[in-house]
Amino acid sequence: MRVLVAGAGISGLAAARGLIAAGHEVVVLEQAPGLRLGGGAITLWCNGTAILGDIGVDLEGTGRRLTAMRLRTAGGHPVLELDLEALAERFGSAARVLPRGSLITLLDGGLPGGTVRFGARVTEVRGDGDGVRVRTRTGEEYRGDFLVGADGVHSRVRAHVLGDAPAALTGAAIWQGLTPAPFDLGSVTTLMIGRQGDFGYASAGDGLMQWFFDVPWSPDAPRENKPLELLRRRFAGWASPVEQVLDSLRDGDAELFPHTRHKVPCRWGEGRCVLLGDAAHSMPPVGAQGANQALEDVATLVDCLATVTEPAEVVGVYSARRRRRAALASTVASNTLAVSGPRTLMQSERLMRMNGAAPPRLATRGFGRLLSALSDRI
């Protein structure tokens, strides 16, 4: 089929790679004038890296392979440690942190020239029985047999197809950046949790460090021109390496991204149009599930288009296969964030220390079961 894809982010480009590999003709419509390479780094769990391998994306030498994940209290006391190497052996694919721009470049590099049309913002979507028509802001019209809405949390395609409410703010935001590492980070990703919020960091390869601070946030709050002062006040007294990381930064290094969450719909589209990634199920970045769930969407959609004979029936089958797992991922991300409130018990340093006796093998097994519950691939 001729498939139109709205959005040239991770999910849109991955969908294009998978669909082209399956024999479809693909045109990607991107509103920006070029590839958007910013956005810090992303964490890909075993399912995400496996799906990328399935569509021909070789991550070897890009970013940093993760061997362990550590959870600490604000005082630095160990809570959990996960053996990610054991999970890599179990699932046949390793977790990895890499700059978002690097992944976008890899995905785009495997596409035929001219696949992505830049400056093409979708303004109108119309189904015409045996296909779909898309009009852009510049007045150009594209016709295809199928449309994939991968245009992010503020999806124009979702607004046209579902007409529901936009993604809701959760009351939290993330300050994050991708900067030179001030010390050797190894191959471990670390998360520290306390009453003031969350702090995490990991190597993204090539001497770079991905770091983030999750904090309470309101759209009515005044614009913060000196975020590092805010973070130093809020996270004062936290154990190493919080102060060392903050001392290595400049205010321009920190970007603010409010947390949003969609209600995961029962049907992820209509007619010959489907949604995937943040357009279907935006969720807080806690647990790094967003990109991994988007890649799960891609794998499932490619399979549905190959196995469902009637294109108009793809939406129903695809939605049924993805809805439960995406909803679970969204729930996990939304209910494991200290600054939003649900994790009240986990905010207590004393309680976390008391519950920090789980052996690494048991904790690893539990995390592996969670990944399996969220994935059709592993």
Secondary structure, DSSP 4 states (H G I P E B T S, - for coil): -EEEEE--SHHHHHHHHHHHHTT-EEEEEESSSS----S-EEEE-HHHHHHHHHTT---TTSSEE--EEEEEETT--EEEEEEHHHHHHHHTS--EEEEHHHHHHHHHHTSPTT-EEET--EEEEEE-SSSEEEEETTS-EEEESEEEE---TT-HHHHHHT--PPPEEEEEEEEEEEEE-SS--TTEEEEEEETTEEEEEEEEETTEEEEEEEEE--TTSPP-S-HHHHHHHHTTTPPTTHHHHHHT--GGG-EEEEEEEPPPPSSSEETTEEE-THHHH---STTS-HHHHHHHHHHHHHHHHHH-SSGGGHHHHHHHHHHHHHHHHHHHHHSS-GGGSTTTGGG-HHHHHHTTT--HHHHHHHHHHHHHHT-S--
